[in-house]
Amino acid sequence: MLRSVGSSRRTPLCLACVLALALAGMGLLARSALVQPVAPGAALAEAAGAFLAALAPEQVARVQRPFDDPQRTDWHFIPKFARKGLPLREMTPAQEKLALGLLAAAVSQPGFAKARSIMELDEILRVHEGASARNIRDPKRYFFTIFGTPGATTPWALSVEGHHLSLNFVLRDGRLVDSTPQFLGANPAEVRGALPGLPAAGTRILRDEEQIAFDLLAALDAGQRARALIAAECPKDIRAAGTPQPPAEPPAGIPHRDLTPAQRDILHRLVDAYCASMVAEVADERRALIAAAPGGWDALHFAWAGATAPGTGHYYRVEGPTFVIEFVNVQPDAEGNPANHIHCVWRDRTGDFDLPAVAGD
C-alpha cells in the first residue's frame, strides 16, 4: 500500500517558517519571520542538513548512522540511560535551537508543543522524586538520531526519543513516507501542583487523546458499550511496546458501521486527535488511507478495557487495516495519584518504519 505523502489542502511550511514558529514558541523570534513554503520532505532535509553542519565531528559520529543500522527500528519510551543519538543536554545553545527546529519541521505546531511539554514533565518528576530520580529525569535527555544522508536521492530517517516520547520518520526520494511509531506519554497526565516555569496545575497535555475517548464511551448505549468492552481489567501497558512492528491480532470491540452518525463523529475526532500531532500532509494522508482501505471507515473498531470513569485504570484502542491506536492510563503519578500516567501510540498496520508488515497482518 502506498504511504508516501501526497497533496495537501494546506500549504506546507519551509524550513525558515518552522524554525521561526519553533523559536517564536520559545520566545526567541517573532512570528512575522515567515517566508516562502516548500514541501515537508524538503523542509526536513534542509533542517537536518543545517543541524548536522553545526555539529562537531565527534557529535556527528553519534547523531548520524547508516540507514540500515539496526538501531533505526530500536525504539522505546521508558526512562533508560543508554539511547541512540545525541541528547539536547550535550548540545550548545545554537545546536539545540537547530535540533528543535528539526523537530518542528517533522511535526505540526500542536505536535511540537506537546513534545516540548512532555520534555518539561521530566523536570516535575525530578523534583518529586528527589534523590531517587538520579540523572535520568532531565528535560534535556531527549536524543536526536539521523539514519542515512538527508536529501532527495537516498532514503534517510529521523528519530527523536526520550522518556515518554518516540517520534520516527522515514523519507524516500525526498518524500516523507512513514511517521510511525508515534508515541506520546505524560506523567503526570494532569498536573496537580504548580512549579515555577513548568506546566501549570490543571495542565493535561494529552487531554484530547483521553477525554474524547471517554466522550465516545459515554455516548454508547448499554448494548454498544457491552460490545466495546473487551476486558474488565485494564492492561498494564500498550501491546508490543518497543517492538519493530505492531501486533497482528484481529480488531476487537464495536465496529464503526454499528455506531450512530453522532457517535461516528466522536470516533473521527478521536482519530484526528492523534493525526493533529503530525504535519497536515501526513494527517491528510492518514485519513485518506483509512477511507481507501477495504471497508473504509466502517472497518475501524473501538475497544475499551478497565474503568469507565477517570481516576482508575482505563484503556482503549482504535484500529483498522492501516493503523492501530492504543491508549492506557493505569500507573500512578510521582505523587501517588492513581491512574494519572498516560501512554499512547499510533502505529502503522502496513509496516512501521516503512518496513513490510509482520506476517499474519
C-alpha positions in Angstrom: 0.0 0.0 0.0 1.3 3.5 -0.9 2.2 5.6 2.1 4.0 8.5 0.5 2.7 11.9 1.4 0.6 13.3 -1.4 -1.0 16.7 -1.9 -2.5 18.7 0.9 -5.3 21.2 1.5 -2.8 23.3 3.4 0.4 24.9 2.1 3.4 23.3 3.9 5.9 25.4 5.7 9.5 25.9 4.6 12.5 25.4 7.0 12.6 29.1 7.8 8.9 29.0 8.7 9.1 26.1 11.0 12.3 27.4 12.6 10.5 30.8 13.1 7.5 29.1 14.6 9.6 26.9 16.9 11.8 29.8 18.0 8.8 32.1 18.4 7.2 29.4 20.6 10.4 29.7 22.8 10.2 33.5 22.8 13.3 33.8 20.6 11.9 35.1 17.3 8.8 36.9 16.1 6.2 35.0 14.1 6.4 37.7 11.4 9.6 36.0 10.1 7.6 33.5 7.9 8.8 33.2 4.3 8.2 31.0 1.1 6.8 27.5 1.6 8.3 24.2 0.4 7.2 20.5 0.7 7.7 18.8 4.2 10.3 16.4 2.9 12.4 19.2 1.6 12.0 21.2 4.8 13.0 18.2 6.9 16.1 17.5 4.7 17.1 21.2 5.0 16.6 21.3 8.7 18.6 18.0 9.1 21.4 19.3 7.0 21.6 22.5 9.0 21.7 20.6 12.2 24.4 18.2 11.1 26.5 21.1 9.7 26.5 22.7 13.2 27.9 19.6 15.0 31.5 18.8 15.8 32.8 15.6 14.1 32.5 13.6 17.3 28.9 14.7 17.6 28.1 13.8 14.0 29.5 10.3 14.7 26.9 9.9 17.4 24.0 11.5 15.5 24.4 10.1 12.0 24.2 6.3 11.3 23.7 4.3 8.2 20.1 4.0 7.0 20.2 0.2 7.5 21.6 0.4 11.1 19.5 -2.0 13.3 19.1 0.8 15.8 16.7 2.6 13.3 13.9 0.3 14.4 15.0 0.1 18.1 12.6 2.4 19.9 11.2 2.8 23.4 9.8 5.4 25.7 10.9 4.1 29.1 13.4 6.3 31.2 16.6 4.5 30.4 20.2 5.6 30.5 21.5 4.3 27.2 19.9 5.6 24.0 21.0 6.1 20.4 21.9 9.6 19.2 22.9 12.9 20.9 20.8 14.5 23.7 19.9 18.1 23.9 21.9 18.2 27.1 25.2 17.8 25.2 24.5 20.4 22.5 25.4 24.1 22.5 22.5 26.6 22.6 22.9 27.1 18.9 22.9 23.4 18.2 19.9 22.9 20.4 17.9 25.5 18.5 18.6 23.7 15.3 17.7 20.3 16.8 14.4 21.8 17.9 13.9 23.3 14.5 14.3 19.9 13.0 11.7 18.5 15.4 9.4 21.4 14.4 9.8 20.6 10.8 8.8 17.0 11.4 5.6 17.6 13.3 2.7 20.1 13.5 2.7 23.1 15.7 0.4 21.3 18.2 2.7 18.3 18.0 5.7 20.4 18.7 4.0 22.0 21.7 3.1 18.5 23.1 6.6 17.2 22.6 8.2 20.2 24.4 5.7 19.9 27.2 6.4 16.2 27.6 10.0 17.1 28.0 9.2 19.6 30.7 7.2 17.0 32.7 10.5 15.2 33.4 11.5 18.2 35.5 8.4 17.8 37.5 9.3 14.1 38.0 12.9 15.1 39.0 11.5 17.5 41.7 9.0 15.0 43.1 11.4 12.0 43.1 14.3 13.8 44.6 17.5 11.7 45.0 15.8 8.7 43.6 15.5 10.4 40.2 19.3 10.3 39.8 20.2 11.8 36.4 17.6 10.0 34.4 14.9 12.7 34.9 16.0 15.5 32.7 14.1 17.7 30.2 17.2 17.7 28.0 17.7 13.9 27.9 15.9 13.8 24.5 18.0 12.3 21.8 18.3 13.1 18.0 19.5 10.5 15.5 19.6 10.7 11.7 19.9 7.5 9.7 21.4 7.9 6.2 22.1 11.2 4.4 19.3 13.7 4.3 18.4 14.7 0.7 16.2 13.9 -2.2 18.0 10.9 -3.7 18.7 8.3 -0.9 16.4 7.0 1.9 17.0 8.5 5.3 15.3 8.6 8.7 14.9 10.7 11.8 14.4 9.6 15.4 13.6 12.0 18.3 13.3 10.0 21.5 13.4 10.1 25.3 11.2 9.4 28.2 7.6 9.3 27.1 8.5 10.5 23.6 9.4 8.4 20.5 8.9 10.0 17.1 10.2 8.2 14.0 10.2 9.4 10.3 11.3 7.8 7.1 11.9 9.6 3.8 12.5 8.2 0.3 13.1 10.2 -2.9 12.7 13.4 -0.9 9.2 12.4 0.3 8.0 11.7 3.8 6.7 8.1 3.6 6.2 6.9 7.2 5.8 8.7 10.6 5.5 5.8 13.0 5.8 4.6 15.7 4.3 7.9 17.1 4.4 7.6 20.9 3.5 10.3 23.4 3.2 9.9 27.1 2.5 12.1 30.1 3.4 11.7 33.8 1.5 13.3 35.4 -1.4 13.1 32.9 -2.9 16.0 34.8 -0.5 18.3 36.6 -1.8 18.6 40.2 0.6 21.1 41.7 2.3 24.2 40.3 6.1 24.5 39.9 7.6 27.8 38.7 8.3 27.9 35.0 6.7 24.4 34.4 3.3 23.4 33.1 0.6 24.9 35.4 -1.7 23.0 37.7 -4.6 21.6 35.7 -2.5 21.1 32.5 -3.4 17.9 30.6 -1.0 17.6 27.7 -2.9 14.6 26.2 -6.4 15.8 27.2 -8.0 15.2 23.8 -6.5 11.7 23.5 -8.1 10.8 26.8 -11.3 12.9 27.0 -12.6 12.3 23.5 -12.5 8.5 24.2 -14.5 9.0 27.4 -16.9 11.1 25.4 -17.4 8.2 22.9 -17.8 5.7 25.7 -20.4 7.8 27.3 -22.3 8.2 24.0 -22.7 4.4 23.6 -25.9 2.8 24.7 -25.8 -0.2 27.1 -25.7 -2.8 24.2 -23.0 -0.9 22.3 -20.9 -0.5 25.5 -21.1 -4.2 26.2 -19.7 -4.9 22.7 -16.9 -2.3 23.0 -15.8 -3.6 26.4 -13.1 -6.3 25.9 -11.9 -6.7 29.5 -12.9 -5.7 32.9 -9.3 -5.1 33.9 -7.0 -2.6 32.4 -3.8 -3.9 30.8 -0.5 -2.8 32.4 0.7 -1.1 29.1 0.2 -0.8 25.4 0.9 -4.0 23.4 4.2 -4.7 21.7 6.0 -1.7 23.2 9.4 -1.3 21.7 8.9 -3.9 19.0 9.7 -3.0 15.4 6.1 -3.8 14.2 2.7 -3.5 15.8 0.7 -6.6 17.0 -1.0 -8.6 14.3 -4.1 -9.5 16.3 -7.5 -9.0 14.6 -9.5 -5.9 15.7 -11.8 -6.2 18.7 -14.7 -4.1 20.1 -17.5 -2.4 18.3 -17.2 -1.5 14.6 -17.7 2.0 13.1 -20.6 0.8 11.0 -22.6 -0.1 14.1 -22.3 3.5 15.6 -24.8 6.3 15.1 -23.7 9.3 13.0 -23.1 11.3 16.1 -21.0 8.5 17.6 -19.0 8.2 14.4 -18.2 11.9 14.6 -16.7 11.4 18.0 -14.7 8.5 16.8 -13.4 10.6 13.9 -12.4 13.4 16.4 -10.5 10.8 18.4 -8.6 9.7 15.3 -8.0 13.3 14.5 -6.5 14.0 17.9 -3.6 11.7 17.0 -3.3 12.9 13.5 -3.1 16.5 14.7 0.4 16.0 16.1 1.7 15.4 12.5 2.0 18.0 9.7 -1.1 18.4 7.6 0.2 16.4 4.7 0.7 13.3 7.0 -2.7 13.9 8.8 -4.5 14.2 5.4 -2.9 11.0 4.1 -3.7 9.0 7.2 -7.4 9.9 6.8 -7.2 9.1 3.0 -5.7 5.7 3.7 -8.4 4.9 6.2 -11.1 5.8 3.6 -9.3 3.8 0.8 -8.7 0.6 2.7 -11.2 -2.3 2.4 -14.3 -1.3 4.3 -13.2 2.3 4.6 -14.1 3.9 8.0 -16.6 1.1 8.7 -13.6 -1.3 9.1 -12.5 0.6 12.2 -13.2 -0.8 15.7 -13.3 0.9 19.1 -12.4 -1.3 22.1 -12.3 -0.4 25.8 -10.9 -2.1 28.9 -10.9 -1.2 32.6 -12.7 1.5 34.4 -15.4 3.6 32.7 -14.6 6.8 34.6 -11.3 8.7 35.3 -9.3 8.0 38.4 -9.0 4.2 37.9 -7.0 2.4 35.2 -8.5 2.6 31.8 -7.5 1.6 28.3 -8.8 1.8 24.7 -7.7 1.1 21.2 -8.9 2.1 17.8 -7.8 0.1 14.8 -8.4 -0.7 11.2 -6.5 -2.2 8.2 -4.0 0.7 8.1 -3.3 1.7 11.7 -3.8 1.0 15.4 -4.1 3.5 18.2 -3.6 2.3 21.8 -4.0 4.3 25.0 -3.5 3.3 28.6 -3.7 5.2 31.8 -3.2 2.8 34.7 0.0 3.8 36.6 0.1 6.3 39.4 2.0 9.6 39.0 5.1 10.5 41.1 2.9 11.8 43.9 0.9 8.5 44.1 -2.3 9.8 42.5 -3.8 6.7 40.8 -4.3 6.4 37.0 -2.5 9.7 36.3 0.1 8.5 33.8 -0.6 8.1 30.1 1.0 6.0 27.4 -0.5 6.4 23.9 0.7 5.4 20.4 -0.2 5.5 16.7 1.3 2.6 14.7 1.2 1.6 11.0 -0.5 -1.7 10.4 1.0 -1.7 6.9 4.5 -1.6 8.5 6.2 0.8 11.0 9.5 2.4 9.9 8.4 1.9 6.3 9.0 -1.8 6.6 6.7 -4.6 5.4 4.0 -5.6 7.8 4.6 -8.6 10.0 3.3 -12.0 8.9 -0.4 -12.6 9.8 -1.3 -8.9 9.5 
